[in-house]
Amino acid sequence: MADKSPGRPREFDRDDALRAAATLFWQYGFSGTSTRALATSLGISSSSLYAAFGSKADLFDEAVRTYALRYSAVYDVALAEPTLAQVIFRLLAGSIREFVRTDDGHPGCLTSSAVMVDTSATLDVRTFVTDLQRRDEGRLRDRIERSVLAGDVPPGIDAATLSGLVQTLWHGLSTRADLGADVTELTSTAELAVALLSLERSAGVSR
């Protein structure tokens, strides 16, 4: 008898599986998404799903962490911009593109959607997301403080207040994306926000 292979080959692409799972969680919430529905969407058996991800909570945890890190990566790009106006606009515009990624088939921001408070089973990943967002806000605040010292912003700007305002805009844009706003509408809002902050004089905020 031929020896069995040491492990069964994966029947799916993990990244594709995470995207499919995230879409279901967005649509139906953690509690409303059954393991059977997940397995069907991923094109695998329930036993293969458990083998690959563990429990449904483990799959949710990995999907949320994956998307949270993608959102956080937007900060890496934005914070490298030369002026504060460009930093804020790139942060908002880059996040908008993530919120409305039609190739992933999702309606908005998973990390700020109602599914995050669906059940106590998501407490660990909620803590992870909260800590990550606080870290990113701290990175933005530090960048604003450097701009204040460099005279890159109008006088009287408080770094903590401005970083809080930008994070509030971020969450508002993500919520509107959840409600179906498209990239053009959301980007126009971001442009207007930077203009109202009187930061547009610092340098181009064109798309």
C-alpha positions in Angstrom: 0.0 0.0 0.0 1.4 3.4 -1.0 2.3 5.7 1.9 -0.1 8.5 2.5 1.2 12.0 2.1 2.1 13.7 5.5 -0.6 16.3 5.0 -3.7 16.9 2.9 -3.0 19.7 0.3 -5.0 22.9 0.8 -8.0 23.1 -1.5 -8.1 26.9 -1.4 -6.1 30.0 -1.4 -5.9 31.4 2.2 -6.1 35.0 1.2 -9.1 34.4 -1.0 -10.7 32.4 1.8 -10.2 35.3 4.3 -11.8 37.7 1.8 -14.8 35.5 1.3 -15.2 35.0 5.1 -14.9 38.7 5.8 -17.6 39.4 3.2 -20.0 37.0 5.0 -19.2 38.5 8.4 -19.9 42.0 7.0 -23.2 40.9 5.6 -24.6 38.7 8.4 -22.5 39.5 11.5 -20.5 37.0 13.5 -23.5 35.3 15.1 -25.5 35.2 11.9 -22.8 33.6 9.9 -22.8 29.8 10.2 -19.9 27.5 9.8 -21.8 25.8 7.0 -22.2 29.1 5.2 -18.5 29.8 5.6 -17.5 26.4 4.3 -19.8 26.8 1.3 -18.5 30.3 0.5 -14.9 29.1 0.8 -15.6 26.0 -1.3 -14.3 23.6 1.3 -15.8 21.1 3.8 -16.5 22.1 7.4 -13.7 19.7 8.5 -11.2 21.4 6.1 -12.3 24.8 7.5 -11.6 23.7 11.1 -8.3 22.2 10.0 -7.2 25.4 8.3 -8.5 28.1 10.7 -9.6 26.3 13.9 -13.0 27.6 15.1 -15.3 30.2 13.5 -14.0 32.7 16.1 -10.4 32.0 15.0 -11.4 32.6 11.4 -13.1 35.9 12.3 -10.1 36.9 14.3 -7.7 36.3 11.4 -9.9 38.1 8.9 -10.3 41.2 11.1 -6.6 41.3 11.9 -5.7 41.0 8.2 -7.9 43.9 7.3 -6.9 46.0 10.3 -3.2 45.7 9.3 -4.1 46.7 5.7 -5.8 49.9 7.0 -2.8 50.5 9.3 -0.5 50.2 6.3 -2.2 53.3 4.8 -0.6 55.3 7.6 2.8 54.1 6.5 2.3 55.6 3.1 0.5 58.8 4.2 3.0 59.7 7.0 5.8 59.8 4.4 4.2 62.7 2.6 6.2 66.0 2.8 3.5 68.3 4.1 0.7 67.8 6.6 -2.0 68.6 4.1 -0.7 65.8 1.9 -0.4 63.5 5.0 -4.0 64.0 6.0 -5.4 63.8 2.5 -3.4 60.6 1.6 -4.5 59.0 4.8 -8.2 59.7 4.2 -8.0 58.9 0.4 -6.0 55.8 0.9 -8.4 54.6 3.6 -11.4 55.3 1.3 -9.9 53.1 -1.4 -9.6 50.3 1.2 -13.2 50.8 2.4 -14.7 50.5 -1.1 -12.5 47.8 -2.6 -15.0 46.3 -5.0 -12.6 43.5 -5.9 -13.0 42.2 -2.4 -16.8 42.5 -2.6 -17.1 44.1 0.8 -19.4 47.1 1.7 -17.1 49.1 4.0 -14.7 48.9 6.9 -14.9 45.6 8.8 -13.1 46.9 11.8 -15.6 49.7 12.5 -18.8 47.8 11.6 -21.4 46.6 14.0 -20.1 43.0 13.6 -17.2 44.0 15.9 -19.5 44.1 18.9 -21.7 41.2 17.8 -20.6 38.7 20.5 -18.1 38.3 23.4 -16.2 35.8 21.2 -14.7 38.8 19.4 -13.3 40.5 22.5 -9.6 39.6 21.8 -9.6 40.9 18.2 -11.6 44.0 19.3 -8.8 44.8 21.7 -6.2 44.2 19.0 -8.0 46.7 16.7 -8.4 49.3 19.4 -4.8 49.1 20.3 -3.7 49.3 16.6 -5.9 52.3 16.0 -4.6 54.1 19.1 -1.1 53.4 17.9 -1.8 54.8 14.5 -3.4 57.9 16.0 -0.3 58.4 18.1 1.8 58.2 14.9 -0.3 60.8 13.3 -0.2 63.1 16.4 3.6 62.8 16.4 3.7 63.8 12.7 1.4 66.8 13.4 3.7 67.9 16.2 6.6 67.9 13.9 4.7 70.0 11.4 3.8 72.5 14.1 7.4 72.9 15.1 8.4 73.3 11.4 5.7 76.0 10.9 4.0 73.8 8.3 0.5 74.5 9.7 -1.4 77.6 10.7 -0.6 78.9 14.2 -2.7 77.6 17.1 -3.1 74.1 15.9 -3.2 71.6 18.7 -1.7 68.2 17.6 -3.9 66.1 19.8 -7.1 67.8 18.8 -6.3 67.7 15.1 -5.3 64.0 15.2 -8.5 63.3 17.0 -10.5 65.2 14.4 -8.8 63.3 11.6 -9.6 59.9 13.3 -13.2 61.1 13.6 -13.3 61.8 9.9 -11.8 58.4 9.3 -14.5 56.6 11.2 -17.2 58.8 9.6 -16.0 57.9 6.1 -15.8 54.2 7.0 -19.4 54.4 8.3 -20.6 56.1 5.1 -18.8 53.5 3.0 -20.8 50.8 5.0 -23.9 52.7 4.0 -23.0 52.6 0.3 -21.2 55.8 -0.4 -18.9 55.5 -3.4 -15.3 56.5 -3.8 -16.0 59.8 -5.6 -18.4 61.0 -2.9 -16.1 60.0 -0.1 -13.0 61.5 -1.7 -14.9 64.8 -2.2 -15.6 64.8 1.5 -12.0 64.3 2.3 -10.9 67.1 0.0 -13.4 69.5 1.5 -12.3 68.5 5.0 -8.6 69.3 4.3 -9.7 72.6 2.7 -11.8 73.6 5.7 -8.9 72.9 7.9 -7.0 75.6 5.9 -4.2 73.1 5.3 -4.7 73.0 1.5 -2.2 75.9 1.2 0.6 73.6 2.3 0.7 71.7 -1.0 -1.4 69.8 -3.5 -4.2 67.6 -2.3 -5.3 66.7 -5.8 -6.4 63.1 -6.4 
